[in-house]
Amino acid sequence: MNDHFMKERPIPDLLLSMSLPMVFSMLVNSLYNIVDSFFVARISEDAMTALSLVFPIQNLINAVGIGFGIGINAVISFNLGAGKKRRADMAASQGLLLSLLHGLVLTAACIGVMPAFLGAFTSSQTVIDLGLRYSFVAFLFTTVVSLSMAFEKIFQAVGRMKLTMLSLLGGCVANIILDPLLIFGIGPFPRLGIEGAALATGLGQLLSLLIYLAVYLIVPLPVRLRKRLLLPDRRIAARLYAVGIPATLNIALPSVLISALNGILAGFSEVYILILGIYYKLQTFLYLPANGIVQGMRPLIGFNYGAGESKRVREIYRLVLLMSGFIMLLGTVICMTVPDRLMALFTQNPDTIAEGGRALRIISAGFLFSAISVTSSGALEGLGKGMPSLIISLCRYMVIILPAAFLLSRLLGPTGVWHAFWITEAVTAAVSLLVYRKAVNNKI
C-alpha cells in the first residue's frame, strides 16, 4: 500500500480515518477501566483503595511502554516521509528489542518496590495486603505490555489504525468478560478476588499482543522487522530515546502527581485518596478518546513534517485542537450536572459520594483548558520534539499543580487540592501555546 496518502488526502477525511478507530478503541479501553474498578469496588472499599494506590506504578509501566513506543512511531513515520525505508525498518527492529529489555527490567523493579511503596501511603494492613496481591499478578505481564505497546506504535506509524483498533478491542473485551468470571468465580472459573482482576487484565494484554503478532505475520506492512538490523545503531537509538524518554516522562508524570497528592490527602483521610482514585478512573472517558485523536495525529504530523509539508502540519494541529476541545466540553457538562451518579458507580458510602461529587465539579472546570496542552504536547511528540513536549507536561503535572495543591490544602483543606487542578490547567494552556509556537516557528 502506498503510504503517501498521508500527504495527499484532504486533512479532515485523513484525520478522521486515522483517529476514529483509535477513539473507538480508547472508549472501549475507558469502559474496561470503569468495569474493572466497578467489580473491584464490589469486593470492598479497601480493595478499591488498594487499586487506587497501585495505579501510579501501573501507569509508570504503561508510560515506559507507550512513551518509548512514541519514539518508535516518530522515527518510523519521519523516515518513511523522507523516503528512508531502511532506517524505518531499523527503527522498528531495534525499538522492539529495546522494548523487550525495558519490560524485563520493569518486572523485577516494580514487584520489588511495592511493599515499601504501599506502606508509604497507608497503615492499613488489609489495604497493603490487597495491593500486594493485585500488583504481583498484574506486574508479571509487564513484558507483554511493553512489547504490545511497541507493536501498537509500529502499526500506527504506517497508518494501520484499524488493525491497532482490532488488537485493542480484542484485549479490552476479553478483560471485561473475564473480570467478573475470575473475581467472583462464576461457573467453572475459580473465585480469585482481587487477583482475578489482575489476571483478567494480564490475559487481555496478552491477547492484544498475540493479535499484533498474527496480523504482522499475515499482513504486509511498509516496515518490516529484520534480524540483520538488530545490531544497535547509535544514531537510531539516540533518536528513539530522544523522543521516547521525554514522552515516557510525559506519561509517567501523572504517577508522580498521584503519589504526591495521595501523600497530601492522606493527612486528612483515606476517603480522599479513594475519591482521587475514582476521579482518575472516570477521567479516562475523556482523556483516552482525546488521546485516540492525538494518536491518529502523530504519524500524520511526523510524515508531513518529514515530507516538508508545513502547511498541512499547521492544519492538522488546528483540527485536532477543535476535536479535543469538543470532547472536553462534553465531559465538563457531564461532570457539572451528574457528578454524584458518577461517584455512586464505585462506592455506596453517602459521605464519599457527596465529597466526590463536589470534587468532580471543581476539577472539571479545567477540562476545556486541558485540550490545548494535550494537543500541543502530542503534536510536538509527532514532530520529534520531545523536550518542548516535556516542558508542557512538567507544568501540568509538577511545577504548577504540586505547589498549588500543597498551599491550597493548607488554606482550604482537601477542597484546595481539587481547586489546584483547574488552576493548573488554565496556566498550562497558556504555557502550551507559547511553547508550541516557539518550537514550530523555529523548525517549520
C-alpha positions as CSV (number, residue, x, y, z in Angstrom):
1,M,0.0,0.0,0.0
2,N,1.3,3.5,-0.9
3,D,1.9,5.4,2.3
4,H,1.9,8.8,0.6
5,F,-1.8,9.0,1.2
6,M,-0.7,10.8,4.4
7,K,0.3,13.9,2.5
8,E,-2.2,13.6,-0.4
9,R,-5.7,13.1,1.1
10,P,-7.7,16.0,2.4
11,I,-6.9,16.6,6.0
12,P,-10.3,16.3,7.6
13,D,-11.0,13.0,5.9
14,L,-7.5,11.8,6.6
15,L,-7.5,12.7,10.3
16,L,-10.9,11.1,10.8
17,S,-9.9,7.9,9.1
18,M,-6.7,7.8,11.3
19,S,-8.3,8.9,14.6
20,L,-11.8,7.4,14.7
21,P,-10.6,3.8,15.0
22,M,-8.3,4.9,17.9
23,V,-11.1,7.0,19.5
24,F,-13.4,4.0,19.5
25,S,-10.7,1.8,20.9
26,M,-9.9,4.2,23.6
27,L,-13.6,4.4,24.5
28,V,-13.7,0.7,24.9
29,N,-10.4,0.9,26.9
30,S,-12.1,3.5,29.1
31,L,-15.1,1.2,29.6
32,Y,-12.7,-1.6,30.7
33,N,-11.1,0.8,33.3
34,I,-14.6,1.6,34.6
35,V,-15.8,-2.0,34.6
36,D,-12.6,-3.3,36.3
37,S,-12.9,-0.7,39.1
38,F,-16.7,-1.4,39.3
39,F,-16.1,-5.0,40.1
40,V,-13.2,-4.4,42.4
41,A,-15.3,-1.9,44.3
42,R,-17.8,-4.8,44.9
43,I,-15.1,-6.7,46.8
44,S,-14.8,-3.9,49.3
45,E,-13.9,-0.2,49.7
46,D,-10.5,-1.3,50.9
47,A,-10.0,-3.2,47.6
48,M,-10.8,0.0,45.7
49,T,-8.4,2.0,47.8
50,A,-5.7,-0.6,47.2
51,L,-6.3,-0.4,43.4
52,S,-6.0,3.4,43.7
53,L,-2.7,3.1,45.4
54,V,-1.3,0.6,42.9
55,F,-2.4,2.7,39.9
56,P,0.6,5.1,39.8
57,I,3.0,2.1,39.4
58,Q,0.8,0.6,36.7
59,N,0.7,4.0,35.0
60,L,4.6,4.1,35.2
61,I,4.8,0.7,33.4
62,N,2.4,1.9,30.7
63,A,4.3,5.2,30.5
64,V,7.6,3.4,29.6
65,G,5.9,1.2,27.0
66,I,3.8,4.0,25.4
67,G,6.5,6.6,25.7
68,F,9.2,4.6,24.1
69,G,6.7,3.5,21.5
70,I,6.0,7.1,20.7
71,G,9.7,7.4,19.9
72,I,9.5,4.4,17.6
73,N,6.4,5.9,16.0
74,A,8.1,9.3,15.4
75,V,11.3,7.9,14.0
76,I,9.5,5.4,11.6
77,S,7.0,8.0,10.3
78,F,9.7,10.7,9.8
79,N,11.9,8.3,7.8
80,L,9.0,7.0,5.7
81,G,8.1,10.6,4.9
82,A,11.7,11.3,4.0
83,G,11.8,8.1,1.8
84,K,14.4,6.3,4.0
85,K,12.8,2.8,4.1
86,R,15.9,1.0,5.6
87,R,16.2,3.4,8.5
88,A,12.4,3.0,9.2
89,D,12.9,-0.8,9.3
90,M,15.9,-0.3,11.6
91,A,13.9,1.8,14.0
92,A,11.1,-0.8,14.2
93,S,13.6,-3.7,14.7
94,Q,15.7,-2.0,17.3
95,G,12.8,-0.4,19.0
96,L,11.1,-3.8,19.6
97,L,14.3,-5.3,21.0
98,L,14.8,-2.4,23.4
99,S,11.1,-2.6,24.5
100,L,11.7,-6.3,25.4
101,L,14.6,-5.3,27.6
102,H,12.6,-2.5,29.3
103,G,9.8,-5.0,30.1
104,L,12.2,-7.4,31.8
105,V,13.8,-4.7,34.0
106,L,10.5,-3.2,35.0
107,T,9.0,-6.5,36.0
108,A,11.7,-7.1,38.7
109,A,11.8,-3.4,39.8
110,C,8.1,-2.9,40.2
111,I,7.4,-6.1,42.1
112,G,10.3,-5.4,44.4
113,V,9.3,-1.8,45.3
114,M,5.6,-2.4,46.1
115,P,5.7,-3.3,49.8
116,A,7.6,-0.1,50.7
117,F,5.5,1.9,48.2
118,L,2.2,0.9,49.6
119,G,3.4,1.3,53.2
120,A,4.2,4.9,52.5
121,F,0.5,5.8,51.9
122,T,-1.5,3.7,54.3
123,S,-1.1,2.0,57.7
124,S,-4.0,-0.4,56.9
125,Q,-2.6,-3.9,56.6
126,T,-5.7,-5.0,54.8
127,V,-5.2,-2.4,52.1
128,I,-1.5,-3.2,51.8
129,D,-2.2,-7.0,51.5
130,L,-4.8,-6.4,48.8
131,G,-2.4,-4.1,46.9
132,L,0.4,-6.6,47.0
133,R,-1.8,-9.5,45.9
134,Y,-3.1,-7.4,42.9
135,S,0.2,-5.9,41.9
136,F,2.2,-9.2,41.9
137,V,-0.1,-10.8,39.4
138,A,-0.5,-7.7,37.3
139,F,3.2,-6.9,37.1
140,L,4.0,-10.4,35.8
141,F,2.6,-9.2,32.5
142,T,4.9,-6.1,32.3
143,T,7.0,-7.5,29.4
144,V,3.7,-8.3,27.5
145,V,2.6,-4.7,27.9
146,S,6.0,-3.3,26.7
147,L,6.0,-5.5,23.5
148,S,2.3,-4.8,22.8
149,M,2.9,-1.0,23.0
150,A,5.8,-1.3,20.7
151,F,3.8,-3.1,18.1
152,E,0.9,-0.7,18.5
153,K,3.1,2.3,17.7
154,I,4.8,0.5,14.7
155,F,1.3,-0.2,13.2
156,Q,0.2,3.4,13.9
157,A,3.4,4.8,12.3
158,V,2.4,3.3,9.0
159,G,-1.3,4.3,9.2
160,R,-2.8,0.9,10.1
161,M,-5.2,2.3,12.7
162,K,-7.9,-0.3,12.1
163,L,-5.5,-3.1,12.8
164,T,-4.5,-1.4,16.0
165,M,-8.2,-1.0,16.9
166,L,-8.7,-4.7,16.4
167,S,-6.0,-5.6,18.8
168,L,-7.0,-3.1,21.5
169,L,-10.6,-4.1,21.2
170,G,-9.8,-7.8,21.5
171,G,-7.8,-7.3,24.7
172,C,-10.3,-4.9,26.3
173,V,-13.4,-7.1,25.5
174,A,-11.6,-10.2,26.9
175,N,-10.7,-8.2,30.0
176,I,-14.3,-7.0,30.5
177,I,-15.7,-10.6,30.1
178,L,-13.0,-12.2,32.3
179,D,-13.3,-9.7,35.2
180,P,-16.5,-10.9,36.9
181,L,-15.7,-14.6,36.0
182,L,-12.3,-14.5,37.7
183,I,-13.1,-12.1,40.5
184,F,-16.3,-13.9,41.7
185,G,-15.7,-17.4,40.4
186,I,-18.7,-17.7,38.1
187,G,-19.3,-21.1,36.5
188,P,-16.2,-23.2,36.2
189,F,-13.9,-20.3,37.0
190,P,-12.1,-20.1,40.4
191,R,-13.0,-17.3,42.8
192,L,-9.8,-15.3,42.8
193,G,-10.9,-12.0,44.2
194,I,-8.6,-9.0,43.6
195,E,-6.0,-11.4,42.0
196,G,-8.8,-12.3,39.4
197,A,-9.0,-8.6,38.4
198,A,-5.2,-8.5,37.8
199,L,-5.2,-11.8,35.9
200,A,-8.1,-10.6,33.7
201,T,-6.1,-7.5,32.8
202,G,-3.0,-9.5,32.1
203,L,-4.7,-12.0,29.9
204,G,-6.4,-9.2,27.9
205,Q,-3.0,-7.6,27.3
206,L,-1.6,-11.0,26.2
207,L,-4.4,-11.4,23.7
208,S,-3.7,-7.9,22.2
209,L,0.0,-8.9,21.7
210,L,-1.0,-12.2,20.1
211,I,-3.3,-10.3,17.7
212,Y,-0.4,-8.0,16.7
213,L,1.9,-10.9,16.1
214,A,-0.7,-12.7,14.0
215,V,-1.5,-9.7,11.9
216,Y,2.2,-8.8,11.4
217,L,2.8,-12.3,10.0
218,I,-0.2,-12.2,7.6
219,V,-0.5,-8.5,6.5
220,P,2.3,-6.8,4.5
221,L,3.5,-3.6,6.1
222,P,5.7,-0.7,4.8
223,V,8.1,-1.5,7.6
224,R,9.5,-5.0,8.5
225,L,11.4,-6.4,11.5
226,R,14.7,-7.7,10.3
227,K,17.4,-9.7,12.2
228,R,20.2,-8.1,10.4
229,L,19.1,-4.6,11.6
230,L,19.0,-5.6,15.3
231,L,22.7,-4.6,15.8
232,P,22.5,-1.4,17.7
233,D,22.9,1.8,15.7
234,R,23.9,4.8,17.8
235,R,22.1,7.3,15.7
236,I,18.8,5.4,15.6
237,A,19.0,4.5,19.3
238,A,19.7,8.1,20.2
239,R,16.8,9.3,18.1
240,L,14.4,6.7,19.7
241,Y,15.4,7.8,23.2
242,A,15.5,11.5,22.3
243,V,11.7,11.3,21.7
244,G,11.0,8.2,23.9
245,I,12.4,9.5,27.2
246,P,10.6,12.8,27.2
247,A,7.4,11.0,26.0
248,T,7.8,8.5,28.8
249,L,8.3,11.2,31.4
250,N,5.2,13.0,30.0
251,I,3.1,9.9,30.6
252,A,4.8,8.9,33.9
253,L,4.4,12.3,35.5
254,P,0.8,11.6,36.4
255,S,2.1,8.7,38.5
256,V,4.4,11.2,40.4
257,L,1.5,13.6,40.7
258,I,-1.0,11.0,42.0
259,S,1.5,9.7,44.6
260,A,2.3,13.2,45.8
261,L,-1.4,14.1,46.0
262,N,-2.1,10.9,47.9
263,G,0.5,11.9,50.4
264,I,-1.2,15.3,50.9
265,L,-4.7,13.8,51.1
266,A,-3.6,11.0,53.4
267,G,-3.1,13.7,56.1
268,F,-6.9,14.3,56.0
269,S,-8.5,10.9,55.4
270,E,-8.1,7.8,53.2
271,V,-11.5,8.7,51.8
272,Y,-9.9,11.5,49.8
273,I,-7.4,9.0,48.3
274,L,-10.3,6.9,47.2
275,I,-12.0,9.9,45.6
276,L,-8.8,10.8,43.8
277,G,-8.5,7.2,42.5
278,I,-12.1,7.2,41.3
279,Y,-11.6,10.5,39.5
280,Y,-8.6,9.1,37.6
281,K,-10.7,6.2,36.6
282,L,-13.6,8.4,35.4
283,Q,-11.4,10.9,33.5
284,T,-10.2,8.1,31.2
285,F,-13.5,8.5,29.4
286,L,-12.3,12.0,28.3
287,Y,-8.6,11.7,28.1
288,L,-8.4,8.3,26.4
289,P,-10.6,9.3,23.5
290,A,-8.7,12.6,23.2
291,N,-5.5,10.5,23.2
292,G,-7.0,8.5,20.4
293,I,-7.3,11.6,18.3
294,V,-3.7,12.5,19.2
295,Q,-2.5,9.0,18.3
296,G,-4.1,9.5,14.9
297,M,-2.4,12.9,14.6
298,R,1.2,11.8,15.5
299,P,2.0,9.8,12.3
300,L,0.3,12.3,10.1
301,I,2.3,15.3,11.5
302,G,5.5,13.3,11.6
303,F,5.1,12.1,8.0
304,N,4.2,15.5,6.6
305,Y,7.0,17.2,8.6
306,G,9.4,14.7,7.1
307,A,8.0,15.4,3.6
308,G,8.3,19.2,4.1
309,E,4.5,19.8,4.1
310,S,4.5,22.6,6.8
311,K,1.1,24.0,5.8
312,R,-0.6,20.6,6.4
313,V,1.2,20.3,9.8
314,R,-0.5,23.5,10.9
315,E,-3.9,22.5,9.6
316,I,-3.7,19.1,11.3
317,Y,-2.9,20.8,14.6
318,R,-5.8,23.2,14.5
319,L,-8.3,20.5,13.6
320,V,-7.1,18.2,16.4
321,L,-7.4,21.1,18.9
322,L,-11.1,21.6,17.9
323,M,-11.9,17.9,18.1
324,S,-10.2,17.5,21.6
325,G,-11.9,20.7,22.8
326,F,-15.3,19.2,21.9
327,I,-14.6,16.1,23.9
328,M,-13.5,18.1,26.9
329,L,-16.5,20.4,26.7
330,L,-18.8,17.4,26.8
331,G,-17.0,16.0,29.8
332,T,-17.3,19.3,31.6
333,V,-21.1,19.3,31.1
334,I,-21.5,15.7,32.4
335,C,-19.3,16.2,35.5
336,M,-21.0,19.5,36.4
337,T,-24.5,18.0,36.1
338,V,-24.4,14.4,37.4
339,P,-21.2,14.0,39.5
340,D,-22.9,12.2,42.3
341,R,-24.2,9.5,40.0
342,L,-20.7,9.0,38.6
343,M,-19.2,8.6,42.1
344,A,-22.0,6.1,43.1
345,L,-20.7,3.7,40.5
346,F,-17.7,3.0,42.8
347,T,-19.0,3.4,46.4
348,Q,-22.2,3.2,48.3
349,N,-21.0,5.5,51.1
350,P,-23.2,8.6,51.0
351,D,-20.4,10.8,52.5
352,T,-17.9,9.6,50.0
353,I,-20.4,10.2,47.2
354,A,-21.2,13.8,48.4
355,E,-17.5,14.7,48.8
356,G,-16.6,13.1,45.5
357,G,-19.4,14.9,43.7
358,R,-18.0,18.3,44.9
359,A,-14.5,17.3,43.8
360,L,-15.7,16.4,40.3
361,R,-17.5,19.7,39.9
362,I,-14.4,21.7,40.9
363,I,-11.9,19.7,38.9
364,S,-14.0,19.6,35.7
365,A,-13.7,23.4,35.4
366,G,-10.2,22.9,33.9
367,F,-11.1,20.2,31.3
368,L,-11.6,22.6,28.4
369,F,-8.2,24.3,29.1
370,S,-6.5,20.9,29.0
371,A,-7.4,20.4,25.4
372,I,-4.7,22.9,24.5
373,S,-1.9,21.2,26.4
374,V,-2.9,17.7,25.3
375,T,-3.0,18.7,21.7
376,S,0.2,20.7,21.8
377,S,2.2,18.1,23.7
378,G,1.0,15.3,21.2
379,A,1.8,17.4,18.2
380,L,5.3,18.2,19.4
381,E,5.9,14.4,20.0
382,G,4.8,13.7,16.5
383,L,7.3,16.3,15.2
384,G,10.0,14.6,17.2
385,K,10.4,17.5,19.6
386,G,10.4,15.6,22.9
387,M,11.8,18.3,25.2
388,P,9.3,21.1,24.4
389,S,6.5,18.5,25.0
390,L,8.1,17.6,28.3
391,I,8.1,21.2,29.4
392,I,4.3,21.3,28.9
393,S,3.9,18.1,30.9
394,L,6.2,19.3,33.7
395,C,4.0,22.4,34.1
396,R,0.8,20.3,34.1
397,Y,1.9,17.6,36.5
398,M,4.5,19.0,38.8
399,V,5.8,22.6,38.5
400,I,2.4,24.3,39.0
401,I,-0.1,21.7,40.5
402,L,2.1,20.4,43.3
403,P,2.9,23.7,45.0
404,A,-0.7,24.9,44.3
405,A,-2.2,21.7,45.9
406,F,0.1,21.9,48.9
407,L,-0.6,25.6,49.6
408,L,-4.3,25.5,48.9
409,S,-4.7,22.4,51.1
410,R,-3.3,24.3,54.0
411,L,-5.9,27.1,53.4
412,L,-9.0,25.1,52.2
413,G,-8.3,21.5,53.3
414,P,-8.9,18.7,50.7
415,T,-11.0,21.1,48.6
416,G,-7.9,23.1,47.9
417,V,-6.4,20.1,46.2
418,W,-9.3,20.0,43.8
419,H,-9.0,23.7,43.0
420,A,-5.4,23.2,42.1
421,F,-6.4,21.1,39.1
422,W,-8.3,23.7,37.2
423,I,-5.9,26.5,38.1
424,T,-3.0,24.3,36.8
425,E,-4.9,23.6,33.5
426,A,-5.6,27.2,32.8
427,V,-2.0,28.3,33.4
428,T,-0.5,25.3,31.5
429,A,-2.8,26.1,28.5
430,A,-1.2,29.5,28.1
431,V,2.3,28.0,28.5
432,S,1.5,25.3,25.9
433,L,0.6,27.8,23.3
434,L,3.8,29.7,23.8
435,V,6.0,26.6,23.8
436,Y,4.3,25.1,20.7
437,R,4.5,28.2,18.7
438,K,8.1,28.8,19.6
439,A,9.1,25.2,18.7
440,V,7.2,25.1,15.5
441,N,8.2,28.6,14.3
442,N,11.9,27.7,14.8
443,K,11.6,24.4,12.8
444,I,8.7,24.6,10.3
